[in-house]
């Protein structure tokens, strides 16, 4: 199991939880592929921050930016996850990993194929198990969250954020206009309803509920109108800013289950 190589498309919150979970069970040959300017909201738990800063640590697990198979191998030797800017997934084709996980969460298939690796796993809607991927993981909150689907699709996207303390859409901060985001606050700050979180051009981004600013995109990021740019936790729990969420842990555990179903099957040979 420790020799399995895993390529994860995306390095945002959910993808990072997957990488973290696999790393913690000693599946450590992991590379994550990102776009040149990731727009993660929960930056404290997203390995994509390594694209900007060169490195990122999530709950004690480190990742570094890599550019080639040689630098990926060096990162693995150092006990680090590799994060590469590779929107065309070229490194995946060079590395030929044992497992590919599509964790982009685009709500549609952006080009992943079941033929890409011996085991292909996709998160959320937009994929059909047995056609686009070997397994699809349910990401919708509710009774089926984390279900490993071997035949069929995940539930369609509802467009409604998961409920936290009775709040859904109210806890999400969205760009009121297109432009460059300039924050007035930082992740972890307490904030009250009506207070300014930041500005896009001359337009304020105001909190709609009281709570703790759990996530916020990077200062200076270019955004389009309606884009999710922040997340307020009404529970007021500051620790939630730097730890993986319950939903992300559930989904990550299901990816591990899917891998174990295949690689721990009776009579299965090592990769």
Secondary structure as a PSIPRED ss2 file (coil, helix, strand):
# PSIPRED VFORMAT (PSIPRED V4.0)

   1 X C   1.000  0.000  0.000
   2 X C   1.000  0.000  0.000
   3 X C   1.000  0.000  0.000
   4 X C   1.000  0.000  0.000
   5 X E   0.000  0.000  1.000
   6 X E   0.000  0.000  1.000
   7 X E   0.000  0.000  1.000
   8 X E   0.000  0.000  1.000
   9 X E   0.000  0.000  1.000
  10 X C   1.000  0.000  0.000
  11 X C   1.000  0.000  0.000
  12 X C   1.000  0.000  0.000
  13 X H   0.000  1.000  0.000
  14 X H   0.000  1.000  0.000
  15 X H   0.000  1.000  0.000
  16 X H   0.000  1.000  0.000
  17 X H   0.000  1.000  0.000
  18 X H   0.000  1.000  0.000
  19 X H   0.000  1.000  0.000
  20 X H   0.000  1.000  0.000
  21 X H   0.000  1.000  0.000
  22 X H   0.000  1.000  0.000
  23 X H   0.000  1.000  0.000
  24 X H   0.000  1.000  0.000
  25 X C   1.000  0.000  0.000
  26 X C   1.000  0.000  0.000
  27 X C   1.000  0.000  0.000
  28 X C   1.000  0.000  0.000
  29 X E   0.000  0.000  1.000
  30 X E   0.000  0.000  1.000
  31 X E   0.000  0.000  1.000
  32 X E   0.000  0.000  1.000
  33 X E   0.000  0.000  1.000
  34 X E   0.000  0.000  1.000
  35 X C   1.000  0.000  0.000
  36 X C   1.000  0.000  0.000
  37 X C   1.000  0.000  0.000
  38 X C   1.000  0.000  0.000
  39 X C   1.000  0.000  0.000
  40 X C   1.000  0.000  0.000
  41 X C   1.000  0.000  0.000
  42 X C   1.000  0.000  0.000
  43 X H   0.000  1.000  0.000
  44 X H   0.000  1.000  0.000
  45 X H   0.000  1.000  0.000
  46 X C   1.000  0.000  0.000
  47 X H   0.000  1.000  0.000
  48 X H   0.000  1.000  0.000
  49 X H   0.000  1.000  0.000
  50 X H   0.000  1.000  0.000
  51 X H   0.000  1.000  0.000
  52 X H   0.000  1.000  0.000
  53 X H   0.000  1.000  0.000
  54 X C   1.000  0.000  0.000
  55 X E   0.000  0.000  1.000
  56 X E   0.000  0.000  1.000
  57 X E   0.000  0.000  1.000
  58 X E   0.000  0.000  1.000
  59 X C   1.000  0.000  0.000
  60 X C   1.000  0.000  0.000
  61 X E   0.000  0.000  1.000
  62 X E   0.000  0.000  1.000
  63 X E   0.000  0.000  1.000
  64 X E   0.000  0.000  1.000
  65 X E   0.000  0.000  1.000
  66 X E   0.000  0.000  1.000
  67 X C   1.000  0.000  0.000
  68 X C   1.000  0.000  0.000
  69 X H   0.000  1.000  0.000
  70 X H   0.000  1.000  0.000
  71 X H   0.000  1.000  0.000
  72 X H   0.000  1.000  0.000
  73 X H   0.000  1.000  0.000
  74 X H   0.000  1.000  0.000
  75 X H   0.000  1.000  0.000
  76 X H   0.000  1.000  0.000
  77 X H   0.000  1.000  0.000
  78 X C   1.000  0.000  0.000
  79 X C   1.000  0.000  0.000
  80 X C   1.000  0.000  0.000
  81 X E   0.000  0.000  1.000
  82 X E   0.000  0.000  1.000
  83 X E   0.000  0.000  1.000
  84 X E   0.000  0.000  1.000
  85 X E   0.000  0.000  1.000
  86 X C   1.000  0.000  0.000
  87 X C   1.000  0.000  0.000
  88 X C   1.000  0.000  0.000
  89 X C   1.000  0.000  0.000
  90 X H   0.000  1.000  0.000
  91 X H   0.000  1.000  0.000
  92 X H   0.000  1.000  0.000
  93 X H   0.000  1.000  0.000
  94 X H   0.000  1.000  0.000
  95 X H   0.000  1.000  0.000
  96 X C   1.000  0.000  0.000
  97 X C   1.000  0.000  0.000
  98 X C   1.000  0.000  0.000
  99 X E   0.000  0.000  1.000
 100 X E   0.000  0.000  1.000
 101 X E   0.000  0.000  1.000
 102 X E   0.000  0.000  1.000
 103 X C   1.000  0.000  0.000
 104 X C   1.000  0.000  0.000
 105 X C   1.000  0.000  0.000
 106 X C   1.000  0.000  0.000
 107 X C   1.000  0.000  0.000
 108 X C   1.000  0.000  0.000
 109 X C   1.000  0.000  0.000
 110 X C   1.000  0.000  0.000
 111 X C   1.000  0.000  0.000
 112 X C   1.000  0.000  0.000
 113 X C   1.000  0.000  0.000
 114 X C   1.000  0.000  0.000
 115 X C   1.000  0.000  0.000
 116 X C   1.000  0.000  0.000
 117 X C   1.000  0.000  0.000
 118 X C   1.000  0.000  0.000
 119 X E   0.000  0.000  1.000
 120 X E   0.000  0.000  1.000
 121 X E   0.000  0.000  1.000
 122 X E   0.000  0.000  1.000
 123 X E   0.000  0.000  1.000
 124 X C   1.000  0.000  0.000
 125 X C   1.000  0.000  0.000
 126 X C   1.000  0.000  0.000
 127 X C   1.000  0.000  0.000
 128 X E   0.000  0.000  1.000
 129 X E   0.000  0.000  1.000
 130 X C   1.000  0.000  0.000
 131 X C   1.000  0.000  0.000
 132 X C   1.000  0.000  0.000
 133 X E   0.000  0.000  1.000
 134 X C   1.000  0.000  0.000
 135 X E   0.000  0.000  1.000
 136 X E   0.000  0.000  1.000
 137 X E   0.000  0.000  1.000
 138 X C   1.000  0.000  0.000
 139 X C   1.000  0.000  0.000
 140 X C   1.000  0.000  0.000
 141 X C   1.000  0.000  0.000
 142 X C   1.000  0.000  0.000
 143 X C   1.000  0.000  0.000
 144 X C   1.000  0.000  0.000
 145 X C   1.000  0.000  0.000
 146 X C   1.000  0.000  0.000
 147 X C   1.000  0.000  0.000
 148 X E   0.000  0.000  1.000
 149 X E   0.000  0.000  1.000
 150 X C   1.000  0.000  0.000
 151 X C   1.000  0.000  0.000
 152 X E   0.000  0.000  1.000
 153 X E   0.000  0.000  1.000
 154 X C   1.000  0.000  0.000
 155 X C   1.000  0.000  0.000
 156 X C   1.000  0.000  0.000
 157 X C   1.000  0.000  0.000
 158 X C   1.000  0.000  0.000
 159 X C   1.000  0.000  0.000
 160 X C   1.000  0.000  0.000
 161 X C   1.000  0.000  0.000
 162 X C   1.000  0.000  0.000
 163 X C   1.000  0.000  0.000
 164 X E   0.000  0.000  1.000
 165 X C   1.000  0.000  0.000
 166 X C   1.000  0.000  0.000
 167 X E   0.000  0.000  1.000
 168 X C   1.000  0.000  0.000
 169 X H   0.000  1.000  0.000
 170 X H   0.000  1.000  0.000
 171 X H   0.000  1.000  0.000
 172 X E   0.000  0.000  1.000
 173 X E   0.000  0.000  1.000
 174 X E   0.000  0.000  1.000
 175 X C   1.000  0.000  0.000
 176 X C   1.000  0.000  0.000
 177 X C   1.000  0.000  0.000
 178 X C   1.000  0.000  0.000
 179 X E   0.000  0.000  1.000
 180 X E   0.000  0.000  1.000
 181 X E   0.000  0.000  1.000
 182 X E   0.000  0.000  1.000
 183 X E   0.000  0.000  1.000
 184 X C   1.000  0.000  0.000
 185 X C   1.000  0.000  0.000
 186 X C   1.000  0.000  0.000
 187 X C   1.000  0.000  0.000
 188 X C   1.000  0.000  0.000
 189 X C   1.000  0.000  0.000
 190 X E   0.000  0.000  1.000
 191 X E   0.000  0.000  1.000
 192 X C   1.000  0.000  0.000
 193 X C   1.000  0.000  0.000
 194 X C   1.000  0.000  0.000
 195 X C   1.000  0.000  0.000
 196 X E   0.000  0.000  1.000
 197 X E   0.000  0.000  1.000
 198 X E   0.000  0.000  1.000
 199 X E   0.000  0.000  1.000
 200 X E   0.000  0.000  1.000
 201 X C   1.000  0.000  0.000
 202 X C   1.000  0.000  0.000
 203 X E   0.000  0.000  1.000
 204 X E   0.000  0.000  1.000
 205 X E   0.000  0.000  1.000
 206 X E   0.000  0.000  1.000
 207 X C   1.000  0.000  0.000
 208 X C   1.000  0.000  0.000
 209 X C   1.000  0.000  0.000
 210 X C   1.000  0.000  0.000
 211 X E   0.000  0.000  1.000
 212 X E   0.000  0.000  1.000
 213 X E   0.000  0.000  1.000
 214 X E   0.000  0.000  1.000
 215 X E   0.000  0.000  1.000
 216 X E   0.000  0.000  1.000
 217 X C   1.000  0.000  0.000
 218 X C   1.000  0.000  0.000
 219 X C   1.000  0.000  0.000
 220 X C   1.000  0.000  0.000
 221 X C   1.000  0.000  0.000
 222 X E   0.000  0.000  1.000
 223 X E   0.000  0.000  1.000
 224 X C   1.000  0.000  0.000
 225 X C   1.000  0.000  0.000
 226 X C   1.000  0.000  0.000
 227 X C   1.000  0.000  0.000
 228 X E   0.000  0.000  1.000
 229 X E   0.000  0.000  1.000
 230 X E   0.000  0.000  1.000
 231 X E   0.000  0.000  1.000
 232 X E   0.000  0.000  1.000
 233 X E   0.000  0.000  1.000
 234 X C   1.000  0.000  0.000
 235 X C   1.000  0.000  0.000
 236 X C   1.000  0.000  0.000
 237 X C   1.000  0.000  0.000
 238 X H   0.000  1.000  0.000
 239 X H   0.000  1.000  0.000
 240 X H   0.000  1.000  0.000
 241 X H   0.000  1.000  0.000
 242 X C   1.000  0.000  0.000
 243 X C   1.000  0.000  0.000
 244 X C   1.000  0.000  0.000
 245 X C   1.000  0.000  0.000
 246 X H   0.000  1.000  0.000
 247 X H   0.000  1.000  0.000
 248 X H   0.000  1.000  0.000
 249 X H   0.000  1.000  0.000
 250 X H   0.000  1.000  0.000
 251 X H   0.000  1.000  0.000
 252 X H   0.000  1.000  0.000
 253 X H   0.000  1.000  0.000
 254 X H   0.000  1.000  0.000
 255 X H   0.000  1.000  0.000
 256 X H   0.000  1.000  0.000
 257 X H   0.000  1.000  0.000
 258 X H   0.000  1.000  0.000
 259 X H   0.000  1.000  0.000
 260 X H   0.000  1.000  0.000
 261 X H   0.000  1.000  0.000
 262 X H   0.000  1.000  0.000
 263 X H   0.000  1.000  0.000
 264 X C   1.000  0.000  0.000
 265 X C   1.000  0.000  0.000
 266 X C   1.000  0.000  0.000
 267 X C   1.000  0.000  0.000
 268 X C   1.000  0.000  0.000
 269 X C   1.000  0.000  0.000
 270 X C   1.000  0.000  0.000
 271 X C   1.000  0.000  0.000
